[in-house]
Amino acid sequence: MVAIVAWLAIALAIAMFGLPLGHDEAAYALEARGGGPDWLYRSSGMIAIARLGVAMGGSELAMRLPSALLGAGFVAAVWAMGRRAFGETTGAWAAAVIAGTHPMVLRAPELLGDLPGAACILAGAAVLVGELSARPPSWRLLLAAPAFAGAFYFRYGSAPVILIVCGVAAVLWWRELLARPLIVLATVGLCAALVIPHLIQSQQATGSLLGILDVSAGMPRRAYVGEGLVTYLTSNPFRFYGALAPVVMIAGLASLVRPPAHWRPTIFVAAVALGQLVAIGLQSHGQPRYVYFATALLVVLGVDAIRRAAIARPRLAYPRVALAVVGAAWLGVAIALPAYRNRIADERGPVFAAGEAIRADAAGAPCLVIARVVPQLAWYSRCETILERTLADAGAIAPHSYVVSLPGFATTVEPIATATHATATPLPTGDPRAVVWRLAP
């Protein structure tokens, strides 16, 4: 409970900053508000969460508040995973470590499916470990089905990770599974039934039951096969995984040299974590949020290894030392909040300024924005948006049309004005980094 409160304190503080929405956040917000592009690869679960924010008024706080509260479930899921695999003490300390892991908690209120998706997979994995270690499993195994289905709906990219979890569990506990075939079949059947709405949506939208998944699989960018894996292994671990988590994760991996007598939970946690790192790392570029699940598992594994080592040395006052270290990690995140707020506000300031300037100029009239990046501009300007490279397919421009040039996404207005037979007039934005031109016949 203390870990959840500590997590929520940071998450709610960030949500109350009212920072402009990021690229992916704005895309989910647009899908929820309606009128935006049809991004099939955007998960329906997060669109549903975004609709709550729209219903509450659509402010930055409103859009992020449901995610901030929902993110606390990730801490609870880490606790459940540690408790089911290694005991109550391990679960509690693992949750405490996660609550002070800055790559996670600083992004906790964002309108993204990574944390909710990882929380659901952790919950499903916890059910599997707990039930299959019980010998034989009970009907509580059915609880894994809605957990895995929730992970899928929050993030379609969870599908391969769920398969890894189930595959490793089947290898380690095949006797337990064969001992209760009816329970296993019921669990699989329930999970399949829960994804039927997605299959119907996919069939209607793409003509294929797996069409949306095919689209989603092609979205992550990568410069080469394994780019993400290289990033996960070579990045500064303290910036990428947190101030404390890398040390704990390494302790967990080192414990594999001499696993405990009850080795299967240990091997399960390690194999699934490394499996996700490899699978995601081969397919996509690397970002901390893509491997929240693996990071959490390795933290659980490391906490258990450290706890067992401390028990073997009873003279060491490890609870007090651990509490001081965990508290310092959380305090470091809290102290960094103003700097984090300023950095995000500065990064997103130009696109926010451009969107607000266009909305004020259009004054509710139908409008069109031409730029090299569109979700945030579409959300803040409330205009239809098209990418500059697709301008030739757009047809006639709207009466209120604008061209936007932003840092990192520079656009030259002259070719566009010539192609549309329009005159470009600069529009004040209040931010010199955000350049907007109004097009007029």
Secondary structure per residue as TSV (DSSP state, phi and psi in degrees):
chain	resnum	aa	ss	phi	psi
A	1	M	-	360.0	-39.9
A	2	V	H	-62.1	-41.0
A	3	A	H	-63.6	-39.2
A	4	I	H	-65.5	-42.8
A	5	V	H	-63.1	-42.3
A	6	A	H	-63.3	-42.1
A	7	W	H	-61.7	-48.7
A	8	L	H	-64.1	-33.7
A	9	A	H	-59.0	-44.0
A	10	I	H	-71.5	-46.9
A	11	A	H	-61.3	-44.7
A	12	L	H	-69.5	-35.3
A	13	A	H	-61.3	-43.6
A	14	I	H	-66.1	-41.7
A	15	A	H	-60.2	-37.1
A	16	M	H	-74.3	-14.2
A	17	F	T	-63.5	-25.8
A	18	G	T	66.9	36.9
A	19	L	-	-67.2	147.9
A	20	P	-	-57.1	148.7
A	21	L	-	-65.8	144.9
A	22	G	-	-80.3	179.9
A	23	H	H	-57.0	-56.3
A	24	D	H	-70.7	-34.7
A	25	E	H	-60.6	-45.0
A	26	A	H	-64.0	-34.5
A	27	A	H	-64.6	-44.0
A	28	Y	H	-65.4	-39.3
A	29	A	H	-62.2	-40.9
A	30	L	H	-64.3	-43.2
A	31	E	H	-60.4	-37.4
A	32	A	H	-72.5	-39.0
A	33	R	H	-75.4	-29.8
A	34	G	S	92.1	156.8
A	35	G	S	91.2	-2.9
A	36	G	S	-95.8	-178.4
A	37	P	-	-61.1	157.2
A	38	D	-	-91.8	87.4
A	39	W	-	-88.0	95.2
A	40	L	T	-63.2	-28.2
A	41	Y	T	-78.7	-5.4
A	42	R	S	-76.8	125.4
A	43	S	-	-66.0	137.8
A	44	S	H	-66.8	-30.2
A	45	G	H	-63.7	-42.9
A	46	M	H	-73.1	-29.1
A	47	I	H	-64.5	-39.1
A	48	A	H	-63.5	-40.7
A	49	I	H	-64.0	-40.3
A	50	A	H	-64.0	-32.1
A	51	R	H	-64.1	-30.6
A	52	L	H	-62.1	-44.1
A	53	G	H	-63.4	-40.7
A	54	V	H	-63.2	-41.0
A	55	A	H	-64.9	-27.0
A	56	M	T	-89.0	8.2
A	57	G	T	120.0	-18.3
A	58	G	-	81.1	9.2
A	59	S	-	-71.4	167.7
A	60	E	H	-59.3	-41.5
A	61	L	H	-64.2	-44.4
A	62	A	H	-63.3	-39.8
A	63	M	H	-69.2	-28.4
A	64	R	H	-99.3	-18.9
A	65	L	H	-58.9	-45.6
A	66	P	H	-59.3	-39.8
A	67	S	H	-67.1	-37.6
A	68	A	H	-61.6	-42.0
A	69	L	H	-72.9	-39.8
A	70	L	H	-65.2	-32.5
A	71	G	T	-62.9	-24.1
A	72	A	H	-61.9	-23.8
A	73	G	H	-63.4	-24.8
A	74	F	H	-65.8	-43.2
A	75	V	H	-63.0	-43.5
A	76	A	H	-62.3	-37.6
A	77	A	H	-68.9	-36.7
A	78	V	H	-61.7	-44.4
A	79	W	H	-59.3	-45.6
A	80	A	H	-62.9	-40.8
A	81	M	H	-63.3	-47.5
A	82	G	H	-63.4	-40.4
A	83	R	H	-65.6	-45.5
A	84	R	H	-68.3	-36.8
A	85	A	H	-83.9	-39.5
A	86	F	H	-134.0	-5.9
A	87	G	-	118.5	164.2
A	88	E	H	-58.4	-43.0
A	89	T	H	-63.6	-45.3
A	90	T	H	-60.9	-43.6
A	91	G	H	-59.9	-43.4
A	92	A	H	-66.3	-44.5
A	93	W	H	-69.8	-36.2
A	94	A	H	-63.3	-41.8
A	95	A	H	-62.4	-38.3
A	96	A	H	-65.1	-40.6
A	97	V	H	-63.2	-44.4
A	98	I	H	-62.2	-36.7
A	99	A	H	-63.0	-20.0
A	100	G	T	-112.2	20.8
A	101	T	-	-93.6	104.8
A	102	H	H	-64.2	-33.9
A	103	P	H	-64.0	-18.1
A	104	M	H	-96.1	-55.9
A	105	V	H	-68.3	-30.8
A	106	L	T	-68.7	-22.5
A	107	R	T	-104.4	7.9
A	108	A	T	-57.5	-39.7
A	109	P	T	-84.4	-1.5
A	110	E	S	-68.1	147.3
A	111	L	S	-80.6	69.8
A	112	L	-	-136.3	154.7
A	113	G	S	-91.3	2.0
A	114	D	H	-66.3	-50.0
A	115	L	H	-69.3	-48.5
A	116	P	H	-59.4	-39.7
A	117	G	H	-63.6	-45.5
A	118	A	H	-64.4	-37.7
A	119	A	H	-61.2	-41.7
A	120	C	H	-68.2	-40.3
A	121	I	H	-65.1	-40.7
A	122	L	H	-59.9	-42.6
A	123	A	H	-63.1	-44.4
A	124	G	H	-63.6	-42.2
A	125	A	H	-64.8	-37.0
A	126	A	H	-63.0	-40.6
A	127	V	H	-61.9	-45.2
A	128	L	H	-60.2	-49.3
A	129	V	H	-61.9	-46.1
A	130	G	H	-63.3	-44.3
A	131	E	H	-74.9	-41.3
A	132	L	H	-75.0	-23.4
A	133	S	T	-79.0	-14.8
A	134	A	T	-75.3	-29.4
A	135	R	S	52.1	97.0
A	136	P	S	-90.9	168.3
A	137	P	-	-69.0	152.8
A	138	S	-	-104.1	-177.0
A	139	W	G	-67.1	-9.5
A	140	R	G	-64.9	-14.7
A	141	L	G	-58.4	-25.2
A	142	L	G	-58.9	-25.2
A	143	L	G	-64.3	-21.2
A	144	A	H	-66.0	-30.5
A	145	A	H	-62.8	-53.9
A	146	P	H	-65.1	-28.8
A	147	A	H	-65.2	-47.1
A	148	F	H	-68.9	-37.2
A	149	A	H	-63.7	-40.6
A	150	G	H	-61.7	-41.5
A	151	A	H	-60.1	-40.5
A	152	F	H	-65.4	-44.2
A	153	Y	H	-70.9	-29.4
A	154	F	H	-75.0	-32.6
A	155	R	-	-153.3	111.6
A	156	Y	G	-60.4	-27.1
A	157	G	G	-67.2	-5.0
A	158	S	G	-73.9	-17.3
A	159	A	H	-54.8	-51.4
A	160	P	H	-64.6	-31.1
A	161	V	H	-68.7	-39.8
A	162	I	H	-61.3	-40.9
A	163	L	H	-63.6	-38.0
A	164	I	H	-63.7	-45.8
A	165	V	H	-58.0	-50.0
A	166	C	H	-67.4	-37.9
A	167	G	H	-64.6	-45.9
A	168	V	H	-64.9	-40.8
A	169	A	H	-61.9	-40.6
A	170	A	H	-64.6	-36.8
A	171	V	H	-69.4	-41.6
A	172	L	H	-79.8	-32.0
A	173	W	S	-124.4	39.6
A	174	W	H	-65.3	-32.7
A	175	R	H	-66.1	-43.1
A	176	E	H	-63.2	-38.4
A	177	L	H	-67.4	-42.1
A	178	L	H	-68.1	-24.4
A	179	A	H	-72.4	-19.5
A	180	R	-	-132.6	63.3
A	181	P	H	-61.6	-34.6
A	182	L	H	-65.4	-42.2
A	183	I	H	-65.3	-41.6
A	184	V	H	-64.2	-46.3
A	185	L	H	-64.0	-38.2
A	186	A	H	-64.7	-39.0
A	187	T	H	-66.0	-45.5
A	188	V	H	-62.8	-42.6
A	189	G	H	-63.9	-40.0
A	190	L	H	-65.8	-42.0
A	191	C	H	-61.8	-43.4
A	192	A	H	-62.2	-41.2
A	193	A	H	-63.8	-35.1
A	194	L	H	-71.7	-21.5
A	195	V	T	-96.9	1.9
A	196	I	H	-58.5	-42.9
A	197	P	H	-55.7	-37.9
A	198	H	H	-65.6	-42.9
A	199	L	H	-62.5	-39.1
A	200	I	H	-64.6	-45.6
A	201	Q	H	-59.1	-43.6
A	202	S	H	-63.8	-42.4
A	203	Q	H	-62.7	-41.6
A	204	Q	H	-69.9	-35.9
A	205	A	H	-85.8	-32.7
A	206	T	H	-122.8	-11.9
A	207	G	S	82.7	7.4
A	208	S	S	-141.3	141.6
A	209	L	T	-63.1	-29.7
A	210	L	T	-108.1	15.9
A	211	G	H	-61.0	-43.7
A	212	I	H	-65.8	-38.8
A	213	L	H	-64.7	-36.8
A	214	D	H	-63.0	-42.2
A	215	V	H	-63.6	-44.5
A	216	S	H	-62.8	-40.2
A	217	A	H	-64.6	-26.7
A	218	G	T	-88.3	-2.5
A	219	M	-	-81.2	-41.8
A	220	P	S	-60.7	129.8
A	221	R	-	-84.2	153.6
A	222	R	-	-157.6	144.4
A	223	A	S	-79.1	-28.3
A	224	Y	S	-162.4	162.3
A	225	V	T	-63.1	125.7
A	226	G	T	92.1	7.1
A	227	E	H	-57.5	-44.8
A	228	G	H	-63.2	-39.5
A	229	L	H	-63.0	-40.3
A	230	V	H	-61.9	-42.2
A	231	T	H	-62.3	-45.0
A	232	Y	H	-64.2	-30.0
A	233	L	H	-93.1	-20.9
A	234	T	H	-114.9	-9.9
A	235	S	S	-69.2	158.7
A	236	N	-	-59.0	112.6
A	237	P	H	-64.1	-30.4
A	238	F	H	-75.7	-29.0
A	239	R	H	-80.9	-33.6
A	240	F	H	-84.6	-37.4
A	241	Y	T	-114.7	-13.0
A	242	G	-	120.5	168.5
A	243	A	S	-73.3	-34.6
A	244	L	S	-107.9	-34.0
A	245	A	H	-55.8	-42.0
A	246	P	H	-58.8	-39.5
A	247	V	H	-63.8	-43.8
A	248	V	H	-65.9	-41.6
A	249	M	H	-62.5	-42.2
A	250	I	H	-64.0	-39.2
A	251	A	H	-60.7	-38.7
A	252	G	H	-65.6	-44.3
A	253	L	H	-65.6	-38.0
A	254	A	H	-64.5	-30.4
A	255	S	G	-67.1	-16.1
A	256	L	G	-67.6	-19.0
A	257	V	G	-62.5	-38.9
A	258	R	S	-132.8	79.0
A	259	P	-	-65.5	157.0
A	260	P	-	-69.2	174.3
A	261	A	S	-60.2	-43.5
A	262	H	S	-87.2	83.1
A	263	W	-	-87.0	-20.9
A	264	R	H	-64.1	-43.1
A	265	P	H	-58.9	-37.7
A	266	T	H	-63.7	-47.4
A	267	I	H	-66.3	-38.0
A	268	F	H	-59.7	-51.1
A	269	V	H	-61.2	-45.3
A	270	A	H	-67.7	-44.7
A	271	A	H	-65.3	-41.1
A	272	V	H	-67.8	-42.5
A	273	A	H	-62.1	-49.3
A	274	L	H	-67.3	-33.3
A	275	G	H	-61.7	-41.8
A	276	Q	H	-67.2	-42.7
A	277	L	H	-57.4	-43.6
A	278	V	H	-70.6	-47.1
A	279	A	H	-62.8	-48.2
A	280	I	H	-71.1	-37.5
A	281	G	H	-65.2	-31.4
A	282	L	H	-75.9	-32.6
A	283	Q	H	-86.8	-32.2
A	284	S	S	-135.8	170.3
A	285	H	-	-71.2	166.4
A	286	G	-	-96.4	130.9
A	287	Q	-	-140.9	144.6
A	288	P	G	-55.4	-36.6
A	289	R	G	-70.3	-19.8
A	290	Y	G	-72.5	-21.4
A	291	V	G	-123.1	32.8
A	292	Y	H	-57.2	-40.6
A	293	F	H	-62.4	-49.7
A	294	A	H	-63.5	-40.8
A	295	T	H	-59.9	-45.8
A	296	A	H	-62.6	-42.2
A	297	L	H	-62.7	-43.1
A	298	L	H	-68.7	-30.1
A	299	V	H	-66.0	-44.3
A	300	V	H	-59.0	-46.0
A	301	L	H	-61.6	-42.7
A	302	G	H	-67.9	-40.9
A	303	V	H	-60.9	-42.0
A	304	D	H	-64.1	-40.6
A	305	A	H	-63.5	-43.6
A	306	I	H	-65.8	-40.2
A	307	R	H	-62.5	-44.3
A	308	R	H	-64.9	-38.5
A	309	A	H	-65.9	-37.5
A	310	A	H	-69.1	-37.6
A	311	I	H	-62.4	-34.2
A	312	A	T	-71.3	-12.8
A	313	R	-	-126.0	75.0
A	314	P	T	-63.3	-17.1
A	315	R	T	-74.1	-18.0
A	316	L	S	-80.8	127.9
A	317	A	-	-81.5	64.8
A	318	Y	H	-65.5	-32.6
A	319	P	H	-60.9	-40.9
A	320	R	H	-69.8	-40.7
A	321	V	H	-63.4	-46.0
A	322	A	H	-62.3	-41.7
A	323	L	H	-63.1	-40.5
A	324	A	H	-65.1	-42.6
A	325	V	H	-67.9	-45.1
A	326	V	H	-64.5	-42.3
A	327	G	H	-62.9	-38.5
A	328	A	H	-65.7	-37.9
A	329	A	H	-63.5	-44.3
A	330	W	H	-65.7	-41.7
A	331	L	H	-62.8	-36.6
A	332	G	H	-60.8	-39.4
A	333	V	H	-65.5	-43.8
A	334	A	H	-61.9	-40.9
A	335	I	H	-66.7	-30.9
A	336	A	T	-79.2	-6.4
A	337	L	H	-57.3	-47.4
A	338	P	H	-60.2	-42.0
A	339	A	H	-64.6	-39.7
A	340	Y	H	-63.5	-44.9
A	341	R	H	-59.1	-45.6
A	342	N	H	-64.7	-39.3
A	343	R	H	-66.3	-46.0
A	344	I	H	-66.8	-41.5
A	345	A	H	-62.3	-38.6
A	346	D	H	-69.3	-41.9
A	347	E	H	-63.7	-41.3
A	348	R	H	-97.1	-1.3
A	349	G	H	-58.5	-45.2
A	350	P	H	-61.7	-45.9
A	351	V	H	-68.2	-34.8
A	352	F	H	-65.7	-44.5
A	353	A	H	-62.5	-41.7
A	354	A	H	-63.9	-45.4
A	355	G	H	-62.8	-43.1
A	356	E	H	-66.8	-39.0
A	357	A	H	-64.3	-40.9
A	358	I	H	-67.8	-41.9
A	359	R	H	-62.7	-41.3
A	360	A	H	-65.7	-38.8
A	361	D	H	-71.4	-40.0
A	362	A	H	-71.7	-28.5
A	363	A	T	52.6	41.2
A	364	G	T	88.4	-6.1
A	365	A	S	-76.3	155.2
A	366	P	-	-56.2	137.1
A	367	C	E	-147.6	164.2
A	368	L	E	-136.8	134.9
A	369	V	E	-118.5	130.3
A	370	I	E	-111.0	121.6
A	371	A	E	-158.4	176.6
A	372	R	S	-94.7	-7.1
A	373	V	-	-142.6	133.8
A	374	V	-	-122.3	-30.3
A	375	P	H	-57.2	-49.0
A	376	Q	H	-65.8	-39.8
A	377	L	H	-63.6	-40.0
A	378	A	H	-64.5	-39.6
A	379	W	H	-67.8	-47.5
A	380	Y	H	-81.5	-31.4
A	381	S	H	-85.8	-22.9
A	382	R	-	62.2	28.7
A	383	C	S	-106.0	161.5
A	384	E	E	-69.8	143.7
A	385	T	E	-128.6	147.5
A	386	I	E	-138.2	147.2
A	387	L	E	-71.3	144.5
A	388	E	G	-56.3	-38.1
A	389	R	G	-69.7	-16.4
A	390	T	G	-103.0	13.9
A	391	L	G	-59.0	-35.4
A	392	A	G	-63.4	-23.0
A	393	D	G	-95.4	2.0
A	394	A	S	-83.8	-19.1
A	395	G	-	78.3	-152.2
A	396	A	S	-69.2	143.4
A	397	I	-	-80.6	158.3
A	398	A	-	-74.1	162.1
A	399	P	S	-56.3	-38.4
A	400	H	E	-107.3	99.2
A	401	S	E	-122.2	146.1
A	402	Y	E	-139.4	148.8
A	403	V	E	-116.9	134.9
A	404	V	E	-123.5	134.5
A	405	S	E	-121.8	127.6
A	406	L	B	-128.0	159.6
A	407	P	T	-57.8	127.8
A	408	G	T	85.1	-13.6
A	409	F	B	-136.9	53.6
A	410	A	-	-66.6	140.8
A	411	T	-	-131.1	138.5
A	412	T	-	-98.6	125.6
A	413	V	H	-80.8	-28.6
A	414	E	H	-56.8	-49.2
A	415	P	H	-61.5	-33.8
A	416	I	H	-70.5	-42.9
A	417	A	H	-62.2	-39.6
A	418	T	H	-65.7	-43.8
A	419	A	H	-66.1	-30.7
A	420	T	H	-99.6	3.0
A	421	H	T	54.3	48.7
A	422	A	-	-128.3	164.0
A	423	T	E	-104.3	132.0
A	424	A	E	-97.9	126.8
A	425	T	E	-121.4	126.9
A	426	P	E	-60.7	142.4
A	427	L	E	-115.6	127.2
A	428	P	-	-62.7	137.6
A	429	T	-	-121.6	-16.8
A	430	G	S	83.6	-4.4
A	431	D	-	-134.1	115.4
A	432	P	T	-63.1	-17.6
A	433	R	T	-81.5	-15.3
A	434	A	-	-104.8	112.3
A	435	V	E	-110.1	124.0
A	436	V	E	-128.2	134.9
A	437	W	E	-118.4	137.0
A	438	R	E	-90.8	130.0
A	439	L	E	-95.9	131.5
A	440	A	E	-132.9	142.5
A	441	P	-	-58.7	360.0
